[in-house]
Amino acid sequence: MDLFNQSEKETEEAARPLAERMRPKTLNAFVGQTHLLGKDSVLRRAIKEDRLFSVIFWGPPGSGKTTLARIMANETKSHFETFSAVLSGVREIRAVIDEANAQRRYHQQKTLLFVDEIHRFNKAQQDAFLPHVESGLITLIGATTENPSFEVISPLLSRARVMVLEPFSDKELSIILRRAISDKKKGLGALSLQVEPDALEHIIWAANGDARTVLNNLEAAASLVREKDVRERKITRAVAEAALQIKALQYDKHGEEHYNLISAFHKSLRGSDPDAALYWLGRMLAAGEDPLYIARRMVRFASEDVGNADPRALSVTVSAVQAFQFVGLPEGDLALAQAAVYLATAPKSNALYAGYGRVKQAISQTGTLPAPLHIRNAPTRLMKDLGYGKDYKYAHDFGDAYVPQEHLPEKLRGQVYYEPRDRGYEKIIKERLKKWRKLRLMDRGG
């Protein structure tokens, strides 16, 4: 009977997905998230010393949120309860609380409650946790892919620490894969697989930092060769591409080609070449680059290389980013393309970029200079008596809503940082500033 049960258990274990079988059970076996689990980190010490606190893990899919929660329970010997915000409600919360009370009363055991997709809870459901988290009856471990600031109620946030998990690096995913390939008990070691370096790179590339996906990718590739003779169980690049049904363009998201393509895109925009800009945008998207990375670079470009020569450039680009976030791929790529063409064909000026650079340099050289008294805020009688706000001239009381007065610290008086060009809207700004700066100079007696 025991042998039969053991055999049945082994069969059930083998039927579980590779990603589930390879889930690490101890801190030492966990790969990645070193910013949270470093030698002297708060979280590692709390686990090792059995002083757990409520925490919300915020990170992308496959970054280890569930695994870390299980490790926390396992290494502290806490009673572990899992709870899905998708499938459960307030009634199920009450049942969990009852069980937590029983565990504390009869077994002197703490309850660690893991709530997956906590952002899907409504306010009433989140409120139901509050008194029990506050009393210490349960230690709450929430997991979310959404920004907790917007999705989790403030009282719950104030009782839990938010810890941000990052996507796994290619190096970390490589370690995870090699473990699975060699592990004969839980992994694919019994198959004696040969995995070519190119195939490994492709499997990692297609996972986009997701540990669960990378193991699913490996399992899919292994399924194509596992029935072959042991000497022919080789996962090549072609096998990996066939298994994943993705053929990658030559592109390394963290290596030289990544920087080559984004540089080509940026320089095409700066060079006012919309055709090349569209091409390099398409190349990066087709190769799997994060569209929001490209979008962030375009937002920066709108200020750095177009600036006030066309103030609408920033609005157009930010609108494109919002449109992409609303629509997603594949339809959202057209919004990015529209912004790219607008930026490429807009008049160019780096005056804003250069001016702000001069300001940062001045700050580094002069430190924290005080604001002139006349433009300081004076909300109290004492501050008024000290001269705060004295002789301040309210611009709207003067013609053209402009009056010459000093706004820079005394030590920087007369400095010019922003020098607009003779292109686009900056030509109008330049004429305006020329007039105002002349009036300020006359006011100083220059």
Backbone torsions as a table, in degrees:
resi	resn	phi	psi	omega
1	MET	NA	-43.2	179.4
2	ASP	-64.3	-41.2	178.9
3	LEU	-63.9	-39.3	179.3
4	PHE	-63.8	-43.6	179.6
5	ASN	-64.4	-39.5	179.2
6	GLN	-64.6	-42.7	179.5
7	SER	-64.2	-40.9	179.4
8	GLU	-64.4	-39.1	179.2
9	LYS	-65.3	-42.0	179.3
10	GLU	-65.4	-37.4	178.4
11	THR	-65.4	-42.0	178.6
12	GLU	-64.2	-40.9	179.9
13	GLU	-62.6	-43.8	-178.7
14	ALA	-65.7	-27.2	-178.4
15	ALA	-79.4	-14.8	179.7
16	ARG	-71.6	150.3	178.2
17	PRO	-58.5	149.7	-179.3
18	LEU	-56.7	-41.2	-178.2
19	ALA	-60.4	-35.1	179.5
20	GLU	-75.6	-39.8	-179.7
21	ARG	-65.7	-35.2	-175.8
22	MET	-88.7	4.4	-179.6
23	ARG	-61.4	120.5	-178.3
24	PRO	-65.8	147.9	-176.9
25	LYS	-110.8	-6.6	-180.0
26	THR	-131.8	159.6	178.2
27	LEU	-60.4	-40.0	-177.5
28	ASN	-65.8	-26.4	-179.6
29	ALA	-86.8	-13.5	-177.4
30	PHE	-75.0	133.8	179.6
31	VAL	-105.3	134.9	173.5
32	GLY	92.2	-174.3	-178.8
33	GLN	52.3	41.2	-177.3
34	THR	-64.1	-23.7	178.5
35	HIS	-68.2	-20.5	177.6
36	LEU	-102.9	-25.6	-170.9
37	LEU	-119.4	19.3	177.7
38	GLY	-59.6	169.0	-172.5
39	LYS	-51.5	-45.8	-176.3
40	ASP	-108.9	23.0	-177.6
41	SER	-71.6	154.8	-179.3
42	VAL	-60.8	-44.1	-176.8
43	LEU	-67.1	-43.6	179.6
44	ARG	-62.2	-43.8	179.8
45	ARG	-63.7	-40.6	-179.4
46	ALA	-62.5	-38.9	179.0
47	ILE	-69.9	-47.7	-177.2
48	LYS	-64.2	-34.8	-177.6
49	GLU	-95.0	4.9	180.0
50	ASP	55.1	48.0	176.7
51	ARG	-125.1	59.3	-175.1
52	LEU	-68.0	148.5	174.6
53	PHE	-126.8	160.0	178.6
54	SER	-68.3	140.0	-175.2
55	VAL	-146.9	149.8	172.8
56	ILE	-116.9	117.1	177.0
57	PHE	-87.0	119.2	179.6
58	TRP	-113.4	117.1	-179.7
59	GLY	-171.2	168.3	-178.6
60	PRO	-70.8	167.0	177.4
61	PRO	-57.5	143.8	176.0
62	GLY	73.5	20.7	-179.4
63	SER	-97.8	1.3	173.7
64	GLY	102.2	16.8	-176.8
65	LYS	-63.5	-51.5	-179.5
66	THR	-65.7	-41.5	-179.9
67	THR	-60.5	-44.6	179.2
68	LEU	-62.8	-39.4	178.7
69	ALA	-61.7	-42.7	179.6
70	ARG	-66.1	-39.2	178.1
71	ILE	-63.8	-41.4	179.0
72	MET	-59.2	-42.0	179.4
73	ALA	-70.0	-42.7	-176.3
74	ASN	-65.9	-43.6	-174.9
75	GLU	-80.1	-16.0	176.5
76	THR	-106.6	0.3	179.6
77	LYS	59.1	34.1	177.9
78	SER	-82.4	155.7	170.7
79	HIS	-72.4	127.0	-172.3
80	PHE	-108.3	124.9	175.3
81	GLU	-122.9	135.5	175.9
82	THR	-109.5	150.6	-172.2
83	PHE	-147.7	126.1	178.8
84	SER	-102.4	123.8	179.4
85	ALA	-66.7	-19.5	-178.8
86	VAL	-77.2	-38.5	-170.3
87	LEU	-103.2	-10.6	-171.1
88	SER	-119.7	162.6	179.7
89	GLY	-137.3	-163.4	-176.1
90	VAL	-62.9	-35.5	-179.8
91	ARG	-62.0	-42.3	178.8
92	GLU	-68.0	-32.2	176.3
93	ILE	-61.6	-42.7	179.8
94	ARG	-61.3	-39.0	179.6
95	ALA	-64.7	-39.5	178.2
96	VAL	-64.7	-41.3	179.9
97	ILE	-64.8	-40.6	177.1
98	ASP	-60.7	-43.2	179.4
99	GLU	-65.2	-38.6	178.4
100	ALA	-63.3	-40.3	177.1
101	ASN	-62.9	-40.6	-179.9
102	ALA	-66.3	-41.3	179.6
103	GLN	-62.4	-39.3	-179.5
104	ARG	-72.5	-38.5	-175.6
105	ARG	-73.8	-43.5	-172.1
106	TYR	-99.9	-22.6	-176.1
107	HIS	-122.5	-1.1	-177.6
108	GLN	50.9	40.3	-176.8
109	GLN	-116.0	136.5	177.8
110	LYS	-77.9	152.6	178.3
111	THR	-108.8	125.3	173.6
112	LEU	-104.1	115.5	-176.9
113	LEU	-102.9	116.0	179.1
114	PHE	-98.0	120.3	-179.4
115	VAL	-111.9	106.4	179.6
116	ASP	-79.1	143.0	179.7
117	GLU	52.8	51.1	-176.1
118	ILE	-61.3	-23.4	179.8
119	HIS	-65.5	-15.9	-180.0
120	ARG	-83.7	-9.8	176.3
121	PHE	-70.0	140.9	172.8
122	ASN	-81.9	176.5	-174.9
123	LYS	-60.9	-41.4	-178.3
124	ALA	-63.7	-40.2	179.6
125	GLN	-66.8	-41.6	178.8
126	GLN	-66.5	-38.8	178.3
127	ASP	-59.7	-32.8	-176.6
128	ALA	-64.2	-24.0	179.3
129	PHE	-79.4	-29.0	-166.8
130	LEU	-50.1	-56.2	-175.1
131	PRO	-62.7	-29.1	-176.2
132	HIS	-82.8	-28.9	172.5
133	VAL	-71.2	-42.8	-178.0
134	GLU	-65.7	-37.5	-178.9
135	SER	-77.9	-14.2	-178.8
136	GLY	87.2	4.6	178.7
137	LEU	-61.4	-41.1	177.1
138	ILE	-125.0	147.0	168.9
139	THR	-101.8	117.5	-174.0
140	LEU	-91.6	127.8	171.9
141	ILE	-118.1	105.4	178.9
142	GLY	-97.0	147.5	176.7
143	ALA	-126.1	133.0	-178.9
144	THR	-150.9	146.8	173.0
145	THR	-97.7	-4.0	-177.6
146	GLU	-105.5	157.2	179.8
147	ASN	-62.3	114.9	-177.3
148	PRO	-60.5	-26.3	-179.3
149	SER	-58.0	-30.3	-177.2
150	PHE	-101.9	-21.3	-169.9
151	GLU	-109.7	-16.6	-178.1
152	VAL	-115.2	135.3	-175.5
153	ILE	-64.2	148.6	-175.5
154	SER	-57.8	-44.4	-179.7
155	PRO	-59.1	-35.6	179.0
156	LEU	-73.6	-38.9	177.8
157	LEU	-61.6	-37.8	-177.3
158	SER	-70.4	-16.9	-179.3
159	ARG	-101.8	2.8	-179.7
160	ALA	-136.8	150.9	174.7
161	ARG	-92.1	137.1	175.9
162	VAL	-92.6	125.0	178.3
163	MET	-121.6	126.9	-174.0
164	VAL	-93.8	124.2	175.7
165	LEU	-98.2	139.7	-178.8
166	GLU	-100.5	156.3	171.9
167	PRO	-59.6	148.3	178.9
168	PHE	-68.2	143.2	176.4
169	SER	-75.1	163.5	177.6
170	ASP	-59.0	-38.1	180.0
171	LYS	-63.8	-42.2	179.5
172	GLU	-67.3	-40.4	177.4
173	LEU	-64.8	-34.3	177.5
174	SER	-63.2	-41.8	178.0
175	ILE	-62.3	-44.5	179.9
176	ILE	-61.5	-42.6	179.7
177	LEU	-65.2	-46.0	-177.2
178	ARG	-64.2	-34.5	174.8
179	ARG	-61.7	-46.5	-178.0
180	ALA	-65.1	-36.1	-179.3
181	ILE	-68.2	-34.4	-174.5
182	SER	-95.7	-21.7	-175.6
183	ASP	-71.4	113.6	-176.5
184	LYS	-81.6	-21.7	-176.8
185	LYS	-86.7	-49.0	-176.6
186	LYS	-107.4	-22.5	-174.7
187	GLY	-100.8	-141.5	-175.9
188	LEU	-111.4	17.1	-176.3
189	GLY	-58.4	-33.4	-178.4
190	ALA	-65.6	-18.6	-179.5
191	LEU	-82.3	-13.7	-177.7
192	SER	53.5	49.7	-178.3
193	LEU	-70.0	145.6	168.0
194	GLN	-109.8	121.6	-177.7
195	VAL	-118.5	116.8	-179.0
196	GLU	-71.6	147.5	-179.1
197	PRO	-54.1	-40.3	179.0
198	ASP	-61.7	-38.8	179.4
199	ALA	-67.6	-41.1	178.4
200	LEU	-60.6	-44.4	179.4
201	GLU	-61.0	-40.8	-178.3
202	HIS	-67.6	-41.8	178.9
203	ILE	-61.7	-40.5	178.8
204	ILE	-68.7	-44.4	-178.9
205	TRP	-58.4	-43.1	-176.3
206	ALA	-70.7	-17.6	-177.9
207	ALA	-80.6	-22.3	177.3
208	ASN	54.0	45.1	175.3
209	GLY	83.0	5.3	-175.3
210	ASP	-100.8	114.7	-177.0
211	ALA	-66.9	-37.8	178.8
212	ARG	-63.9	-43.9	-179.6
213	THR	-65.4	-38.9	-177.2
214	VAL	-64.7	-36.6	177.4
215	LEU	-72.9	-36.6	174.5
216	ASN	-63.5	-38.5	178.1
217	ASN	-62.5	-44.5	179.1
218	LEU	-62.8	-43.3	-179.5
219	GLU	-63.1	-38.8	178.2
220	ALA	-64.0	-42.0	179.3
221	ALA	-67.1	-40.6	-179.8
222	ALA	-64.2	-31.7	-178.7
223	SER	-64.1	-22.5	-179.0
224	LEU	-81.9	-16.1	-176.5
225	VAL	-122.9	-6.2	-171.9
226	ARG	-65.7	-25.6	-179.3
227	GLU	-86.4	-4.9	-179.8
228	LYS	-77.8	167.7	172.7
229	ASP	-57.9	145.8	-173.5
230	VAL	-55.2	-32.2	-179.3
231	ARG	-74.7	-13.3	-177.6
232	GLU	-109.1	8.9	-180.0
233	ARG	-82.4	73.2	-176.8
234	LYS	-118.2	124.9	175.9
235	ILE	-94.9	107.5	177.6
236	THR	-96.0	176.3	176.6
237	ARG	-60.2	-40.0	-179.3
238	ALA	-64.7	-39.8	178.6
239	VAL	-65.1	-43.5	179.6
240	ALA	-62.4	-43.2	179.7
241	GLU	-65.6	-38.1	178.9
242	ALA	-66.7	-39.6	-178.8
243	ALA	-67.9	-39.6	-176.0
244	LEU	-92.5	-11.8	-178.3
245	GLN	55.6	35.1	176.3
246	ILE	-132.2	124.2	174.8
247	LYS	-108.6	114.0	-173.7
248	ALA	-83.7	139.5	167.6
249	LEU	-71.2	156.8	179.8
250	GLN	-64.5	110.0	-174.9
251	TYR	-166.4	131.0	177.6
252	ASP	-119.4	110.5	-172.4
253	LYS	-64.5	-13.6	-179.0
254	HIS	-123.2	5.2	-176.2
255	GLY	-114.4	-158.1	-172.7
256	GLU	-61.8	-41.9	-176.0
257	GLU	-64.0	-33.9	175.8
258	HIS	-56.8	-49.0	-177.6
259	TYR	-73.6	-31.9	177.8
260	ASN	-62.6	-45.1	-175.3
261	LEU	-73.3	-40.6	179.9
262	ILE	-69.0	-31.7	176.2
263	SER	-67.1	-42.8	178.4
264	ALA	-62.0	-40.4	178.8
265	PHE	-64.1	-48.2	-178.5
266	HIS	-61.7	-44.0	-177.7
267	LYS	-71.4	-28.2	175.5
268	SER	-68.9	-39.7	175.5
269	LEU	-63.0	-47.6	-179.0
270	ARG	-63.6	-33.6	-179.4
271	GLY	-83.3	8.5	177.5
272	SER	56.8	43.5	179.8
273	ASP	-116.8	90.4	-176.2
274	PRO	-65.5	-30.7	-179.3
275	ASP	-65.3	-47.8	178.9
276	ALA	-66.4	-38.5	179.2
277	ALA	-60.3	-44.1	177.8
278	LEU	-62.9	-40.3	-178.5
279	TYR	-62.7	-50.3	-176.7
280	TRP	-68.7	-33.3	173.8
281	LEU	-60.3	-48.7	179.5
282	GLY	-61.2	-40.0	179.6
283	ARG	-60.8	-45.2	-178.1
284	MET	-67.4	-42.3	-179.9
285	LEU	-65.5	-41.2	179.9
286	ALA	-65.1	-29.6	-178.7
287	ALA	-84.9	-3.9	175.8
288	GLY	97.7	13.3	177.2
289	GLU	-62.5	147.2	177.5
290	ASP	-64.4	115.6	-177.6
291	PRO	-58.1	-32.5	-178.7
292	LEU	-72.6	-24.4	172.9
293	TYR	-65.2	-45.7	178.1
294	ILE	-62.8	-41.9	-179.2
295	ALA	-61.9	-41.9	178.9
296	ARG	-61.9	-38.6	178.3
297	ARG	-66.1	-35.2	178.6
298	MET	-70.3	-38.0	177.4
299	VAL	-62.1	-43.4	177.1
300	ARG	-61.7	-43.8	-179.1
301	PHE	-59.8	-39.0	-177.4
302	ALA	-58.1	-33.3	178.2
303	SER	-91.1	-38.1	-173.7
304	GLU	-75.4	-41.3	-171.5
305	ASP	-111.5	-16.0	176.5
306	VAL	-109.5	-50.4	175.9
307	GLY	56.1	-138.3	-176.6
308	ASN	-85.1	4.2	170.7
309	ALA	-64.1	-30.0	172.2
310	ASP	-148.4	88.7	-177.0
311	PRO	-58.5	-21.5	-180.0
312	ARG	-70.8	-17.6	-176.4
313	ALA	-58.5	-42.2	-179.6
314	LEU	-65.7	-42.3	179.8
315	SER	-63.3	-43.5	179.5
316	VAL	-61.2	-43.3	-176.9
317	THR	-69.0	-44.7	178.8
318	VAL	-63.4	-38.2	176.9
319	SER	-63.0	-38.0	178.2
320	ALA	-64.3	-40.3	178.1
321	VAL	-63.3	-45.1	179.6
322	GLN	-63.9	-39.4	178.2
323	ALA	-63.6	-41.5	179.2
324	PHE	-64.2	-42.8	179.7
325	GLN	-64.2	-31.2	179.6
326	PHE	-75.2	-40.7	-173.7
327	VAL	-94.8	-40.7	-177.3
328	GLY	77.0	-177.9	177.0
329	LEU	-83.0	149.0	3.8
330	PRO	-89.7	-14.6	-172.8
331	GLU	-65.6	-32.8	-174.5
332	GLY	-68.2	-14.6	-178.2
333	ASP	-62.9	-26.2	-178.8
334	LEU	-68.9	-32.8	177.0
335	ALA	-64.2	-40.5	177.0
336	LEU	-65.9	-38.8	178.6
337	ALA	-63.8	-40.2	178.6
338	GLN	-61.6	-44.4	179.6
339	ALA	-64.7	-39.3	-179.3
340	ALA	-61.8	-43.8	179.5
341	VAL	-66.4	-39.8	178.8
342	TYR	-61.2	-45.8	-179.4
343	LEU	-64.0	-41.0	-178.4
344	ALA	-65.0	-34.3	-175.4
345	THR	-97.3	-0.1	179.0
346	ALA	-78.3	152.4	172.4
347	PRO	-62.6	147.2	-172.9
348	LYS	-109.6	142.5	172.4
349	SER	-156.3	131.0	174.9
350	ASN	-104.6	19.8	-177.7
351	ALA	-61.1	-40.5	179.3
352	LEU	-64.1	-45.8	179.5
353	TYR	-60.9	-46.9	-179.1
354	ALA	-66.5	-41.2	-179.0
355	GLY	-64.2	-43.5	-179.9
356	TYR	-68.4	-32.9	175.6
357	GLY	-62.2	-40.5	177.7
358	ARG	-66.1	-35.7	177.9
359	VAL	-64.3	-45.9	-179.9
360	LYS	-62.0	-37.2	178.5
361	GLN	-66.7	-41.4	179.4
362	ALA	-63.2	-41.7	179.8
363	ILE	-63.2	-41.7	-179.7
364	SER	-65.0	-27.2	-177.4
365	GLN	-89.6	-31.5	-173.2
366	THR	-107.8	-12.2	177.0
367	GLY	73.4	-149.6	-173.7
368	THR	-94.1	82.1	178.1
369	LEU	-74.9	142.3	-178.4
370	PRO	-74.7	150.1	175.6
371	ALA	-71.7	143.6	176.5
372	PRO	-56.0	144.4	-176.1
373	LEU	-56.5	-40.5	-171.4
374	HIS	-69.3	-16.4	177.7
375	ILE	-110.7	15.3	174.4
376	ARG	-83.3	154.2	176.8
377	ASN	-76.2	142.1	-178.1
378	ALA	-130.2	72.0	-176.9
379	PRO	-78.5	-14.5	-178.0
380	THR	-120.2	161.4	179.6
381	ARG	-62.9	-41.5	-179.9
382	LEU	-58.5	-44.2	-178.1
383	MET	-65.8	-37.8	176.2
384	LYS	-63.6	-42.1	179.7
385	ASP	-64.2	-28.1	178.8
386	LEU	-82.1	-2.5	176.4
387	GLY	99.2	5.5	178.3
388	TYR	-64.1	128.5	177.2
389	GLY	78.3	1.0	-177.2
390	LYS	-68.7	134.5	177.8
391	ASP	66.9	17.1	175.8
392	TYR	-69.1	134.9	-179.6
393	LYS	-103.3	120.4	-179.0
394	TYR	-79.5	113.7	-170.3
395	ALA	-55.6	-34.1	-175.4
396	HIS	-72.1	-9.9	176.4
397	ASP	-84.3	0.1	-175.8
398	PHE	-121.2	158.6	179.4
399	GLY	-58.6	140.4	-177.5
400	ASP	60.3	15.3	-179.5
401	ALA	53.1	40.5	177.9
402	TYR	-142.6	136.1	175.0
403	VAL	-143.6	134.4	-180.0
404	PRO	-66.7	124.6	171.0
405	GLN	-159.9	161.6	-176.1
406	GLU	-87.8	138.0	178.5
407	HIS	-123.1	-18.0	178.8
408	LEU	-84.8	158.8	173.6
409	PRO	-58.5	153.6	-176.8
410	GLU	-51.4	-41.6	-175.8
411	LYS	-67.2	-22.2	-177.4
412	LEU	-108.4	9.7	-175.8
413	ARG	-55.8	131.1	177.9
414	GLY	90.5	-6.0	-179.6
415	GLN	-69.3	143.5	176.8
416	VAL	-119.0	122.4	179.9
417	TYR	-109.4	-40.5	-176.7
418	TYR	-98.7	118.8	-179.9
419	GLU	-124.2	93.0	-176.5
420	PRO	-64.2	153.8	179.9
421	ARG	-89.1	175.5	178.2
422	ASP	-93.9	40.1	-177.0
423	ARG	-129.9	141.8	175.9
424	GLY	56.3	-145.2	-177.2
425	TYR	-67.0	-21.5	179.8
426	GLU	-64.6	-22.4	176.6
427	LYS	-63.0	-39.6	177.8
428	ILE	-68.5	-43.6	179.2
429	ILE	-60.4	-40.0	-177.9
430	LYS	-61.9	-43.5	179.1
431	GLU	-63.9	-40.5	-179.8
432	ARG	-63.8	-46.8	-179.2
433	LEU	-66.1	-35.4	179.4
434	LYS	-59.0	-42.8	-179.8
435	LYS	-67.0	-47.6	-177.2
436	TRP	-65.4	-42.4	-178.7
437	ARG	-66.8	-32.4	176.6
438	LYS	-65.9	-42.5	177.5
439	LEU	-63.6	-38.8	179.0
440	ARG	-66.0	-38.7	179.7
441	LEU	-64.5	-42.5	178.2
442	MET	-64.7	-37.6	-179.0
443	ASP	-65.1	-31.9	178.8
444	ARG	-78.8	-8.1	-179.6
445	GLY	86.9	20.6	-179.0
446	GLY	-86.9	NA	NA
